Amino acid sequence: MDINNSKNLDMLLGIVGAKLGMKPDELKRQLESGKFDSALKNMSKSDAEKFQQVLSNPKLLEQLISAPQAKALYKKLAGGE
């Protein structure tokens, strides 16, 4: 999935925004500014802690992105099988 493609990015923001109870454009603004306050408050405490842990640990983030499940999700969201 090429997230530089605006259609794919919009789709991804829509999915994540729905999961977090946020409008896609609001989520995009927060991500671009590096502020995740609204997203974090819409997550469970456990999920918010995990999110913060991943953001603060580049090795953990790389490990997460490289996981087979993440790659399969990425492929599914991109419209591939």
C-alpha positions, -999 to 999 in steps of 0.1 A, spaced: 0 0 0 15 33 -11 4 57 17 18 85 -5 -12 78 -27 -40 101 -14 -68 76 -20 -50 50 0 -41 74 27 -77 86 29 -89 50 32 -64 42 59 -73 74 79 -110 65 76 -104 30 90 -82 42 118 -104 72 125 -135 50 128 -117 27 152 -107 57 174 -140 75 170 -124 104 152 -130 122 119 -103 113 93 -93 149 88 -89 155 125 -67 123 128 -46 135 98 -40 169 114 -30 153 147 -6 129 130 10 156 109 15 178 140 28 149 161 0 154 187 -20 123 196 -40 135 226 -75 130 211 -65 96 196 -51 85 229 -82 96 249 -104 75 226 -83 44 233 -85 21 262 -59 27 289 -41 -4 279 -41 4 242 -29 40 249 0 27 270 10 2 243 8 29 216 30 52 237 55 24 242 57 17 205 62 54 196 90 58 221 109 27 210 120 27 173 132 -10 175 98 -21 188 80 0 160 102 -17 133 95 -51 148 57 -44 148 58 -31 112 78 -62 101 54 -87 117 37 -111 92 3 -99 106 11 -63 99 23 -71 64 -9 -91 57 -31 -62 70 -12 -38 49 -17 -59 18 -54 -63 26 -59 -26 30 -41 -20 -3 -66 -41 -21 -43 -71 -27 -49 -106 -16 
